Amino acid sequence: IPLMISFGGLHGTTPEYCNATHAAIVAQEFPKLKMVLCHAGWPWVETAVQAAFREPCVYLSPDLYSFHVAGGRDYIEAANYMLSQKFMFGSAYPCADMESAVAYYLENLRPEVIENIMYKNAANFLKLEN
């Protein structure tokens, strides 16, 4: 079952709620449960990147938290290199308009990862492609 969960930003009752260590523990207990952390555990950016890098079933979609916030450049760096296969475009529309979100990603991603981030990773995650 693919799971997309709002996991970051203002979600949860305390800031600790969105620490991606919790998602990593779930991933270890349920290794076949593929999950996307929408908002990517922000502000716990480094922890979220490490969880996605370490756990095969954890993916990140930081959406609006990848641009113009503290730690946002770290998500882009991870998408461009170590998480190019596990990072998915998201806009958080209507909180951020789609046109600006797409433009930001296209301006900041390396050309060789754009297709993965903007389409292929999500298609693979959802088993829409082989």
Salt bridges, closest charged atoms under 4 A:
GLU16 OE2 - HIS22 NE2 3.64
GLU55 OE2 - ARG54 NE 3.44
ASP63 OD1 - HIS39 ND1 2.83
GLU112 OE2 - ARG110 NH1 2.67
